[in-house]
Amino acid sequence: MWIYEKKLQYPVKVSHRDVRMARNVLTQYGGADGEAGAALRYLNQRYSMPLNEAKGLLTDIGTEE
């Protein structure tokens, strides 16, 4: 078992758009072994979980990826 606490590690405040940084982030998402592939695998696994806590955990991991 585990204790599930949903909270951010650091506070986030977005004040303006940064197009150059967005381009750099998007380069990390490519391919089957990229971050987007990992995120989609976590989000797809949540549908077969019987416990709501496990579903929430996989959803958070998938969105973090």
PDB file of N, H, CA, C and O in Angstrom:
ATOM      1  N   MET A   1       0.825  -1.183   0.000  1.00  0.00           N
ATOM      2  CA  MET A   1       0.000   0.000   0.000  1.00  0.00           C
ATOM      3  C   MET A   1       0.872   1.250   0.000  1.00  0.00           C
ATOM      4  O   MET A   1       2.071   1.179   0.270  1.00  0.00           O
ATOM      5  N   TRP A   2       0.287   2.351  -0.293  1.00  0.00           N
ATOM      6  H   TRP A   2      -0.687   2.409  -0.512  1.00  0.00           H
ATOM      7  CA  TRP A   2       0.995   3.620  -0.300  1.00  0.00           C
ATOM      8  C   TRP A   2       0.064   4.732   0.138  1.00  0.00           C
ATOM      9  O   TRP A   2      -1.156   4.569   0.167  1.00  0.00           O
ATOM     10  N   ILE A   3       0.656   5.856   0.476  1.00  0.00           N
ATOM     11  H   ILE A   3       1.647   5.987   0.453  1.00  0.00           H
ATOM     12  CA  ILE A   3      -0.112   7.049   0.811  1.00  0.00           C
ATOM     13  C   ILE A   3      -0.049   7.975  -0.386  1.00  0.00           C
ATOM     14  O   ILE A   3       1.039   8.298  -0.863  1.00  0.00           O
ATOM     15  N   TYR A   4      -1.184   8.400  -0.872  1.00  0.00           N
ATOM     16  H   TYR A   4      -2.068   8.138  -0.484  1.00  0.00           H
ATOM     17  CA  TYR A   4      -1.273   9.216  -2.083  1.00  0.00           C
ATOM     18  C   TYR A   4      -1.614  10.645  -1.697  1.00  0.00           C
ATOM     19  O   TYR A   4      -2.729  10.925  -1.257  1.00  0.00           O
ATOM     20  N   GLU A   5      -0.653  11.552  -1.862  1.00  0.00           N
ATOM     21  H   GLU A   5       0.252  11.324  -2.220  1.00  0.00           H
ATOM     22  CA  GLU A   5      -0.873  12.968  -1.592  1.00  0.00           C
ATOM     23  C   GLU A   5      -0.649  13.735  -2.883  1.00  0.00           C
ATOM     24  O   GLU A   5       0.454  13.728  -3.431  1.00  0.00           O
ATOM     25  N   LYS A   6      -1.681  14.389  -3.368  1.00  0.00           N
ATOM     26  H   LYS A   6      -2.576  14.394  -2.923  1.00  0.00           H
ATOM     27  CA  LYS A   6      -1.575  15.126  -4.622  1.00  0.00           C
ATOM     28  C   LYS A   6      -1.175  16.570  -4.320  1.00  0.00           C
ATOM     29  O   LYS A   6      -1.999  17.376  -3.888  1.00  0.00           O
ATOM     30  N   LYS A   7       0.101  16.883  -4.554  1.00  0.00           N
ATOM     31  H   LYS A   7       0.771  16.229  -4.905  1.00  0.00           H
ATOM     32  CA  LYS A   7       0.585  18.249  -4.378  1.00  0.00           C
ATOM     33  C   LYS A   7       1.792  18.465  -5.280  1.00  0.00           C
ATOM     34  O   LYS A   7       2.506  17.518  -5.611  1.00  0.00           O
ATOM     35  N   LEU A   8       2.014  19.697  -5.671  1.00  0.00           N
ATOM     36  H   LEU A   8       1.434  20.467  -5.403  1.00  0.00           H
ATOM     37  CA  LEU A   8       3.136  20.029  -6.527  1.00  0.00           C
ATOM     38  C   LEU A   8       4.419  20.100  -5.710  1.00  0.00           C
ATOM     39  O   LEU A   8       4.410  20.493  -4.544  1.00  0.00           O
ATOM     40  N   GLN A   9       5.525  19.713  -6.347  1.00  0.00           N
ATOM     41  H   GLN A   9       5.532  19.394  -7.294  1.00  0.00           H
ATOM     42  CA  GLN A   9       6.804  19.789  -5.671  1.00  0.00           C
ATOM     43  C   GLN A   9       7.251  21.244  -5.514  1.00  0.00           C
ATOM     44  O   GLN A   9       7.810  21.635  -4.489  1.00  0.00           O
ATOM     45  N   TYR A  10       6.988  22.029  -6.553  1.00  0.00           N
ATOM     46  H   TYR A  10       6.533  21.712  -7.386  1.00  0.00           H
ATOM     47  CA  TYR A  10       7.325  23.449  -6.530  1.00  0.00           C
ATOM     48  C   TYR A  10       6.104  24.251  -6.962  1.00  0.00           C
ATOM     49  O   TYR A  10       5.346  23.788  -7.816  1.00  0.00           O
ATOM     50  N   PRO A  11       5.889  25.437  -6.402  1.00  0.00           N
ATOM     51  CA  PRO A  11       4.778  26.267  -6.884  1.00  0.00           C
ATOM     52  C   PRO A  11       5.040  26.743  -8.314  1.00  0.00           C
ATOM     53  O   PRO A  11       6.177  27.055  -8.669  1.00  0.00           O
ATOM     54  N   VAL A  12       4.000  26.796  -9.122  1.00  0.00           N
ATOM     55  H   VAL A  12       3.077  26.542  -8.833  1.00  0.00           H
ATOM     56  CA  VAL A  12       4.132  27.163 -10.530  1.00  0.00           C
ATOM     57  C   VAL A  12       3.309  28.409 -10.790  1.00  0.00           C
ATOM     58  O   VAL A  12       2.134  28.482 -10.430  1.00  0.00           O
ATOM     59  N   LYS A  13       3.942  29.392 -11.423  1.00  0.00           N
ATOM     60  H   LYS A  13       4.896  29.333 -11.716  1.00  0.00           H
ATOM     61  CA  LYS A  13       3.235  30.598 -11.826  1.00  0.00           C
ATOM     62  C   LYS A  13       3.759  30.999 -13.207  1.00  0.00           C
ATOM     63  O   LYS A  13       4.930  31.345 -13.358  1.00  0.00           O
ATOM     64  N   VAL A  14       2.894  30.952 -14.192  1.00  0.00           N
ATOM     65  H   VAL A  14       1.942  30.671 -14.069  1.00  0.00           H
ATOM     66  CA  VAL A  14       3.271  31.300 -15.560  1.00  0.00           C
ATOM     67  C   VAL A  14       2.864  32.744 -15.804  1.00  0.00           C
ATOM     68  O   VAL A  14       1.689  33.095 -15.698  1.00  0.00           O
ATOM     69  N   SER A  15       3.850  33.583 -16.135  1.00  0.00           N
ATOM     70  H   SER A  15       4.804  33.298 -16.222  1.00  0.00           H
ATOM     71  CA  SER A  15       3.548  35.000 -16.316  1.00  0.00           C
ATOM     72  C   SER A  15       3.503  35.407 -17.787  1.00  0.00           C
ATOM     73  O   SER A  15       2.808  36.360 -18.140  1.00  0.00           O
ATOM     74  N   HIS A  16       4.239  34.694 -18.656  1.00  0.00           N
ATOM     75  H   HIS A  16       4.803  33.919 -18.370  1.00  0.00           H
ATOM     76  CA  HIS A  16       4.233  35.033 -20.079  1.00  0.00           C
ATOM     77  C   HIS A  16       4.632  33.802 -20.902  1.00  0.00           C
ATOM     78  O   HIS A  16       5.138  32.818 -20.363  1.00  0.00           O
ATOM     79  N   ARG A  17       4.397  33.875 -22.197  1.00  0.00           N
ATOM     80  H   ARG A  17       3.986  34.675 -22.635  1.00  0.00           H
ATOM     81  CA  ARG A  17       4.725  32.780 -23.102  1.00  0.00           C
ATOM     82  C   ARG A  17       6.182  32.887 -23.537  1.00  0.00           C
ATOM     83  O   ARG A  17       6.702  33.983 -23.747  1.00  0.00           O
ATOM     84  N   ASP A  18       6.828  31.737 -23.669  1.00  0.00           N
ATOM     85  H   ASP A  18       6.406  30.847 -23.499  1.00  0.00           H
ATOM     86  CA  ASP A  18       8.208  31.687 -24.136  1.00  0.00           C
ATOM     87  C   ASP A  18       8.271  30.676 -25.283  1.00  0.00           C
ATOM     88  O   ASP A  18       8.348  29.468 -25.056  1.00  0.00           O
ATOM     89  N   VAL A  19       8.236  31.180 -26.507  1.00  0.00           N
ATOM     90  H   VAL A  19       8.174  32.161 -26.692  1.00  0.00           H
ATOM     91  CA  VAL A  19       8.155  30.323 -27.687  1.00  0.00           C
ATOM     92  C   VAL A  19       9.429  29.501 -27.865  1.00  0.00           C
ATOM     93  O   VAL A  19       9.352  28.338 -28.261  1.00  0.00           O
ATOM     94  N   ARG A  20      10.593  30.072 -27.584  1.00  0.00           N
ATOM     95  H   ARG A  20      10.655  31.017 -27.262  1.00  0.00           H
ATOM     96  CA  ARG A  20      11.843  29.324 -27.736  1.00  0.00           C
ATOM     97  C   ARG A  20      11.901  28.138 -26.767  1.00  0.00           C
ATOM     98  O   ARG A  20      12.329  27.047 -27.143  1.00  0.00           O
ATOM     99  N   MET A  21      11.476  28.351 -25.541  1.00  0.00           N
ATOM    100  H   MET A  21      11.128  29.238 -25.236  1.00  0.00           H
ATOM    101  CA  MET A  21      11.460  27.251 -24.580  1.00  0.00           C
ATOM    102  C   MET A  21      10.435  26.197 -24.980  1.00  0.00           C
ATOM    103  O   MET A  21      10.685  25.005 -24.803  1.00  0.00           O
ATOM    104  N   ALA A  22       9.302  26.604 -25.510  1.00  0.00           N
ATOM    105  H   ALA A  22       9.100  27.573 -25.654  1.00  0.00           H
ATOM    106  CA  ALA A  22       8.294  25.656 -25.974  1.00  0.00           C
ATOM    107  C   ALA A  22       8.851  24.770 -27.080  1.00  0.00           C
ATOM    108  O   ALA A  22       8.570  23.572 -27.110  1.00  0.00           O
ATOM    109  N   ARG A  23       9.630  25.338 -27.983  1.00  0.00           N
ATOM    110  H   ARG A  23       9.858  26.311 -27.958  1.00  0.00           H
ATOM    111  CA  ARG A  23      10.259  24.536 -29.037  1.00  0.00           C
ATOM    112  C   ARG A  23      11.222  23.514 -28.447  1.00  0.00           C
ATOM    113  O   ARG A  23      11.254  22.366 -28.891  1.00  0.00           O
ATOM    114  N   ASN A  24      12.000  23.916 -27.459  1.00  0.00           N
ATOM    115  H   ASN A  24      11.973  24.848 -27.098  1.00  0.00           H
ATOM    116  CA  ASN A  24      12.941  22.986 -26.823  1.00  0.00           C
ATOM    117  C   ASN A  24      12.217  21.858 -26.101  1.00  0.00           C
ATOM    118  O   ASN A  24      12.657  20.709 -26.133  1.00  0.00           O
ATOM    119  N   VAL A  25      11.120  22.183 -25.458  1.00  0.00           N
ATOM    120  H   VAL A  25      10.762  23.116 -25.432  1.00  0.00           H
ATOM    121  CA  VAL A  25      10.348  21.155 -24.760  1.00  0.00           C
ATOM    122  C   VAL A  25       9.756  20.171 -25.761  1.00  0.00           C
ATOM    123  O   VAL A  25       9.773  18.963 -25.526  1.00  0.00           O
ATOM    124  N   LEU A  26       9.234  20.672 -26.869  1.00  0.00           N
ATOM    125  H   LEU A  26       9.219  21.653 -27.061  1.00  0.00           H
ATOM    126  CA  LEU A  26       8.625  19.792 -27.875  1.00  0.00           C
ATOM    127  C   LEU A  26       9.629  18.836 -28.502  1.00  0.00           C
ATOM    128  O   LEU A  26       9.242  17.749 -28.931  1.00  0.00           O
ATOM    129  N   THR A  27      10.901  19.202 -28.570  1.00  0.00           N
ATOM    130  H   THR A  27      11.216  20.085 -28.222  1.00  0.00           H
ATOM    131  CA  THR A  27      11.898  18.281 -29.138  1.00  0.00           C
ATOM    132  C   THR A  27      12.082  17.052 -28.260  1.00  0.00           C
ATOM    133  O   THR A  27      12.548  16.023 -28.749  1.00  0.00           O
ATOM    134  N   GLN A  28      11.733  17.124 -26.986  1.00  0.00           N
ATOM    135  H   GLN A  28      11.354  17.960 -26.589  1.00  0.00           H
ATOM    136  CA  GLN A  28      11.881  15.994 -26.072  1.00  0.00           C
ATOM    137  C   GLN A  28      10.754  14.974 -26.201  1.00  0.00           C
ATOM    138  O   GLN A  28      10.844  13.885 -25.635  1.00  0.00           O
ATOM    139  N   TYR A  29       9.698  15.306 -26.933  1.00  0.00           N
ATOM    140  H   TYR A  29       9.624  16.191 -27.393  1.00  0.00           H
ATOM    141  CA  TYR A  29       8.522  14.438 -27.000  1.00  0.00           C
ATOM    142  C   TYR A  29       8.545  13.427 -28.142  1.00  0.00           C
ATOM    143  O   TYR A  29       7.634  12.603 -28.222  1.00  0.00           O
ATOM    144  N   GLY A  30       9.519  13.448 -29.008  1.00  0.00           N
ATOM    145  H   GLY A  30      10.259  14.117 -28.943  1.00  0.00           H
ATOM    146  CA  GLY A  30       9.469  12.633 -30.213  1.00  0.00           C
ATOM    147  C   GLY A  30       9.796  11.172 -30.010  1.00  0.00           C
ATOM    148  O   GLY A  30      10.498  10.798 -29.070  1.00  0.00           O
ATOM    149  N   GLY A  31       9.274  10.348 -30.910  1.00  0.00           N
ATOM    150  H   GLY A  31       8.704  10.652 -31.674  1.00  0.00           H
ATOM    151  CA  GLY A  31       9.620   8.937 -30.973  1.00  0.00           C
ATOM    152  C   GLY A  31       8.867   8.057 -29.990  1.00  0.00           C
ATOM    153  O   GLY A  31       8.184   8.531 -29.082  1.00  0.00           O
ATOM    154  N   ALA A  32       9.019   6.754 -30.210  1.00  0.00           N
ATOM    155  H   ALA A  32       9.574   6.370 -30.948  1.00  0.00           H
ATOM    156  CA  ALA A  32       8.353   5.771 -29.355  1.00  0.00           C
ATOM    157  C   ALA A  32       8.950   5.742 -27.951  1.00  0.00           C
ATOM    158  O   ALA A  32       8.259   5.413 -26.987  1.00  0.00           O
ATOM    159  N   ASP A  33      10.221   6.083 -27.837  1.00  0.00           N
ATOM    160  H   ASP A  33      10.783   6.351 -28.620  1.00  0.00           H
ATOM    161  CA  ASP A  33      10.880   6.087 -26.532  1.00  0.00           C
ATOM    162  C   ASP A  33      10.902   7.471 -25.905  1.00  0.00           C
ATOM    163  O   ASP A  33      11.559   7.678 -24.885  1.00  0.00           O
ATOM    164  N   GLY A  34      10.196   8.415 -26.498  1.00  0.00           N
ATOM    165  H   GLY A  34       9.662   8.247 -27.327  1.00  0.00           H
ATOM    166  CA  GLY A  34      10.175   9.775 -25.979  1.00  0.00           C
ATOM    167  C   GLY A  34       9.188   9.934 -24.838  1.00  0.00           C
ATOM    168  O   GLY A  34       8.532   8.982 -24.416  1.00  0.00           O
ATOM    169  N   GLU A  35       9.101  11.153 -24.355  1.00  0.00           N
ATOM    170  H   GLU A  35       9.633  11.927 -24.698  1.00  0.00           H
ATOM    171  CA  GLU A  35       8.232  11.441 -23.221  1.00  0.00           C
ATOM    172  C   GLU A  35       6.755  11.272 -23.554  1.00  0.00           C
ATOM    173  O   GLU A  35       5.978  10.818 -22.713  1.00  0.00           O
ATOM    174  N   ALA A  36       6.364  11.629 -24.758  1.00  0.00           N
ATOM    175  H   ALA A  36       6.995  11.998 -25.441  1.00  0.00           H
ATOM    176  CA  ALA A  36       4.947  11.491 -25.124  1.00  0.00           C
ATOM    177  C   ALA A  36       4.532  10.027 -25.151  1.00  0.00           C
ATOM    178  O   ALA A  36       3.432   9.684 -24.720  1.00  0.00           O
ATOM    179  N   GLY A  37       5.410   9.163 -25.656  1.00  0.00           N
ATOM    180  H   GLY A  37       6.304   9.442 -26.006  1.00  0.00           H
ATOM    181  CA  GLY A  37       5.104   7.731 -25.669  1.00  0.00           C
ATOM    182  C   GLY A  37       4.941   7.176 -24.265  1.00  0.00           C
ATOM    183  O   GLY A  37       4.028   6.395 -23.999  1.00  0.00           O
ATOM    184  N   ALA A  38       5.839   7.587 -23.362  1.00  0.00           N
ATOM    185  H   ALA A  38       6.581   8.221 -23.579  1.00  0.00           H
ATOM    186  CA  ALA A  38       5.740   7.128 -21.974  1.00  0.00           C
ATOM    187  C   ALA A  38       4.468   7.646 -21.320  1.00  0.00           C
ATOM    188  O   ALA A  38       3.789   6.908 -20.606  1.00  0.00           O
ATOM    189  N   ALA A  39       4.145   8.908 -21.559  1.00  0.00           N
ATOM    190  H   ALA A  39       4.697   9.507 -22.138  1.00  0.00           H
ATOM    191  CA  ALA A  39       2.937   9.485 -20.968  1.00  0.00           C
ATOM    192  C   ALA A  39       1.692   8.754 -21.449  1.00  0.00           C
ATOM    193  O   ALA A  39       0.796   8.471 -20.654  1.00  0.00           O
ATOM    194  N   LEU A  40       1.625   8.449 -22.729  1.00  0.00           N
ATOM    195  H   LEU A  40       2.353   8.680 -23.375  1.00  0.00           H
ATOM    196  CA  LEU A  40       0.451   7.748 -23.255  1.00  0.00           C
ATOM    197  C   LEU A  40       0.344   6.331 -22.708  1.00  0.00           C
ATOM    198  O   LEU A  40      -0.762   5.838 -22.488  1.00  0.00           O
ATOM    199  N   ARG A  41       1.486   5.664 -22.483  1.00  0.00           N
ATOM    200  H   ARG A  41       2.384   6.065 -22.662  1.00  0.00           H
ATOM    201  CA  ARG A  41       1.427   4.324 -21.892  1.00  0.00           C
ATOM    202  C   ARG A  41       0.861   4.381 -20.469  1.00  0.00           C
ATOM    203  O   ARG A  41       0.039   3.542 -20.102  1.00  0.00           O
ATOM    204  N   TYR A  42       1.284   5.346 -19.675  1.00  0.00           N
ATOM    205  H   TYR A  42       1.952   6.028 -19.973  1.00  0.00           H
ATOM    206  CA  TYR A  42       0.734   5.478 -18.319  1.00  0.00           C
ATOM    207  C   TYR A  42      -0.756   5.797 -18.368  1.00  0.00           C
ATOM    208  O   TYR A  42      -1.539   5.232 -17.605  1.00  0.00           O
ATOM    209  N   LEU A  43      -1.146   6.699 -19.258  1.00  0.00           N
ATOM    210  H   LEU A  43      -0.510   7.158 -19.878  1.00  0.00           H
ATOM    211  CA  LEU A  43      -2.551   7.087 -19.315  1.00  0.00           C
ATOM    212  C   LEU A  43      -3.427   5.948 -19.827  1.00  0.00           C
ATOM    213  O   LEU A  43      -4.585   5.839 -19.423  1.00  0.00           O
ATOM    214  N   ASN A  44      -2.899   5.098 -20.706  1.00  0.00           N
ATOM    215  H   ASN A  44      -1.959   5.187 -21.034  1.00  0.00           H
ATOM    216  CA  ASN A  44      -3.679   3.949 -21.178  1.00  0.00           C
ATOM    217  C   ASN A  44      -3.799   2.873 -20.102  1.00  0.00           C
ATOM    218  O   ASN A  44      -4.824   2.195 -20.026  1.00  0.00           O
ATOM    219  N   GLN A  45      -2.769   2.703 -19.269  1.00  0.00           N
ATOM    220  H   GLN A  45      -1.936   3.253 -19.332  1.00  0.00           H
ATOM    221  CA  GLN A  45      -2.810   1.684 -18.220  1.00  0.00           C
ATOM    222  C   GLN A  45      -3.837   2.004 -17.142  1.00  0.00           C
ATOM    223  O   GLN A  45      -4.326   1.102 -16.463  1.00  0.00           O
ATOM    224  N   ARG A  46      -4.163   3.270 -16.982  1.00  0.00           N
ATOM    225  H   ARG A  46      -3.766   4.004 -17.534  1.00  0.00           H
ATOM    226  CA  ARG A  46      -5.087   3.641 -15.904  1.00  0.00           C
ATOM    227  C   ARG A  46      -6.478   3.041 -16.109  1.00  0.00           C
ATOM    228  O   ARG A  46      -7.214   2.856 -15.140  1.00  0.00           O
ATOM    229  N   TYR A  47      -6.846   2.736 -17.348  1.00  0.00           N
ATOM    230  H   TYR A  47      -6.248   2.886 -18.135  1.00  0.00           H
ATOM    231  CA  TYR A  47      -8.190   2.212 -17.610  1.00  0.00           C
ATOM    232  C   TYR A  47      -8.373   0.780 -17.118  1.00  0.00           C
ATOM    233  O   TYR A  47      -9.507   0.329 -16.957  1.00  0.00           O
ATOM    234  N   SER A  48      -7.279   0.055 -16.877  1.00  0.00           N
ATOM    235  H   SER A  48      -6.358   0.421 -17.008  1.00  0.00           H
ATOM    236  CA  SER A  48      -7.405  -1.322 -16.409  1.00  0.00           C
ATOM    237  C   SER A  48      -7.170  -1.454 -14.902  1.00  0.00           C
ATOM    238  O   SER A  48      -7.164  -2.570 -14.382  1.00  0.00           O
ATOM    239  N   MET A  49      -6.978  -0.352 -14.200  1.00  0.00           N
ATOM    240  H   MET A  49      -6.983   0.554 -14.623  1.00  0.00           H
ATOM    241  CA  MET A  49      -6.728  -0.398 -12.758  1.00  0.00           C
ATOM    242  C   MET A  49      -8.034  -0.522 -11.981  1.00  0.00           C
ATOM    243  O   MET A  49      -8.984   0.212 -12.253  1.00  0.00           O
ATOM    244  N   PRO A  50      -8.092  -1.435 -11.024  1.00  0.00           N
ATOM    245  CA  PRO A  50      -9.332  -1.609 -10.256  1.00  0.00           C
ATOM    246  C   PRO A  50      -9.505  -0.578  -9.131  1.00  0.00           C
ATOM    247  O   PRO A  50     -10.634  -0.297  -8.726  1.00  0.00           O
ATOM    248  N   LEU A  51      -8.411  -0.017  -8.625  1.00  0.00           N
ATOM    249  H   LEU A  51      -7.494  -0.246  -8.953  1.00  0.00           H
ATOM    250  CA  LEU A  51      -8.490   0.917  -7.495  1.00  0.00           C
ATOM    251  C   LEU A  51      -8.459   2.357  -7.976  1.00  0.00           C
ATOM    252  O   LEU A  51      -7.692   2.702  -8.875  1.00  0.00           O
ATOM    253  N   ASN A  52      -9.291   3.195  -7.378  1.00  0.00           N
ATOM    254  H   ASN A  52      -9.914   2.915  -6.648  1.00  0.00           H
ATOM    255  CA  ASN A  52      -9.313   4.608  -7.754  1.00  0.00           C
ATOM    256  C   ASN A  52      -8.000   5.310  -7.430  1.00  0.00           C
ATOM    257  O   ASN A  52      -7.586   6.218  -8.152  1.00  0.00           O
ATOM    258  N   GLU A  53      -7.333   4.889  -6.333  1.00  0.00           N
ATOM    259  H   GLU A  53      -7.669   4.152  -5.747  1.00  0.00           H
ATOM    260  CA  GLU A  53      -6.053   5.491  -5.981  1.00  0.00           C
ATOM    261  C   GLU A  53      -5.011   5.210  -7.050  1.00  0.00           C
ATOM    262  O   GLU A  53      -4.223   6.087  -7.402  1.00  0.00           O
ATOM    263  N   ALA A  54      -5.009   3.981  -7.567  1.00  0.00           N
ATOM    264  H   ALA A  54      -5.649   3.268  -7.280  1.00  0.00           H
ATOM    265  CA  ALA A  54      -4.059   3.606  -8.614  1.00  0.00           C
ATOM    266  C   ALA A  54      -4.359   4.359  -9.913  1.00  0.00           C
ATOM    267  O   ALA A  54      -3.441   4.774 -10.621  1.00  0.00           O
ATOM    268  N   LYS A  55      -5.640   4.530 -10.219  1.00  0.00           N
ATOM    269  H   LYS A  55      -6.386   4.193  -9.644  1.00  0.00           H
ATOM    270  CA  LYS A  55      -6.007   5.314 -11.399  1.00  0.00           C
ATOM    271  C   LYS A  55      -5.513   6.746 -11.279  1.00  0.00           C
ATOM    272  O   LYS A  55      -4.975   7.303 -12.236  1.00  0.00           O
ATOM    273  N   GLY A  56      -5.693   7.344 -10.108  1.00  0.00           N
ATOM    274  H   GLY A  56      -6.130   6.892  -9.330  1.00  0.00           H
ATOM    275  CA  GLY A  56      -5.229   8.708  -9.885  1.00  0.00           C
ATOM    276  C   GLY A  56      -3.726   8.817  -9.969  1.00  0.00           C
ATOM    277  O   GLY A  56      -3.200   9.794 -10.502  1.00  0.00           O
ATOM    278  N   LEU A  57      -3.024   7.817  -9.444  1.00  0.00           N
ATOM    279  H   LEU A  57      -3.452   7.024  -9.011  1.00  0.00           H
ATOM    280  CA  LEU A  57      -1.567   7.822  -9.486  1.00  0.00           C
ATOM    281  C   LEU A  57      -1.063   7.735 -10.925  1.00  0.00           C
ATOM    282  O   LEU A  57      -0.162   8.482 -11.308  1.00  0.00           O
ATOM    283  N   LEU A  58      -1.631   6.836 -11.723  1.00  0.00           N
ATOM    284  H   LEU A  58      -2.363   6.230 -11.412  1.00  0.00           H
ATOM    285  CA  LEU A  58      -1.205   6.704 -13.129  1.00  0.00           C
ATOM    286  C   LEU A  58      -1.564   7.947 -13.931  1.00  0.00           C
ATOM    287  O   LEU A  58      -0.817   8.332 -14.831  1.00  0.00           O
ATOM    288  N   THR A  59      -2.681   8.577 -13.625  1.00  0.00           N
ATOM    289  H   THR A  59      -3.288   8.265 -12.894  1.00  0.00           H
ATOM    290  CA  THR A  59      -3.047   9.815 -14.298  1.00  0.00           C
ATOM    291  C   THR A  59      -2.024  10.909 -13.985  1.00  0.00           C
ATOM    292  O   THR A  59      -1.595  11.634 -14.883  1.00  0.00           O
ATOM    293  N   ASP A  60      -1.637  11.027 -12.730  1.00  0.00           N
ATOM    294  H   ASP A  60      -1.986  10.439 -12.000  1.00  0.00           H
ATOM    295  CA  ASP A  60      -0.653  12.042 -12.361  1.00  0.00           C
ATOM    296  C   ASP A  60       0.711  11.766 -12.966  1.00  0.00           C
ATOM    297  O   ASP A  60       1.384  12.694 -13.415  1.00  0.00           O
ATOM    298  N   ILE A  61       1.134  10.501 -12.986  1.00  0.00           N
ATOM    299  H   ILE A  61       0.588   9.747 -12.621  1.00  0.00           H
ATOM    300  CA  ILE A  61       2.419  10.157 -13.590  1.00  0.00           C
ATOM    301  C   ILE A  61       2.386  10.454 -15.088  1.00  0.00           C
ATOM    302  O   ILE A  61       3.337  11.009 -15.638  1.00  0.00           O
ATOM    303  N   GLY A  62       1.288  10.081 -15.744  1.00  0.00           N
ATOM    304  H   GLY A  62       0.516   9.630 -15.297  1.00  0.00           H
ATOM    305  CA  GLY A  62       1.170  10.327 -17.179  1.00  0.00           C
ATOM    306  C   GLY A  62       1.175  11.804 -17.530  1.00  0.00           C
ATOM    307  O   GLY A  62       1.783  12.204 -18.522  1.00  0.00           O
ATOM    308  N   THR A  63       0.507  12.612 -16.731  1.00  0.00           N
ATOM    309  H   THR A  63       0.013  12.288 -15.925  1.00  0.00           H
ATOM    310  CA  THR A  63       0.513  14.045 -17.008  1.00  0.00           C
ATOM    311  C   THR A  63       1.841  14.681 -16.651  1.00  0.00           C
ATOM    312  O   THR A  63       2.219  15.691 -17.244  1.00  0.00           O
ATOM    313  N   GLU A  64       2.559  14.107 -15.689  1.00  0.00           N
ATOM    314  H   GLU A  64       2.252  13.286 -15.207  1.00  0.00           H
ATOM    315  CA  GLU A  64       3.887  14.615 -15.331  1.00  0.00           C
ATOM    316  C   GLU A  64       4.893  14.331 -16.454  1.00  0.00           C
ATOM    317  O   GLU A  64       5.760  15.154 -16.745  1.00  0.00           O
ATOM    318  N   GLU A  65       4.765  13.165 -17.072  1.00  0.00           N
ATOM    319  H   GLU A  65       4.061  12.496 -16.835  1.00  0.00           H
ATOM    320  CA  GLU A  65       5.676  12.808 -18.158  1.00  0.00           C
ATOM    321  C   GLU A  65       5.501  13.793 -19.286  1.00  0.00           C
ATOM    322  O   GLU A  65       6.173  13.682 -20.311  1.00  0.00           O
TER     323      GLU A  65
END
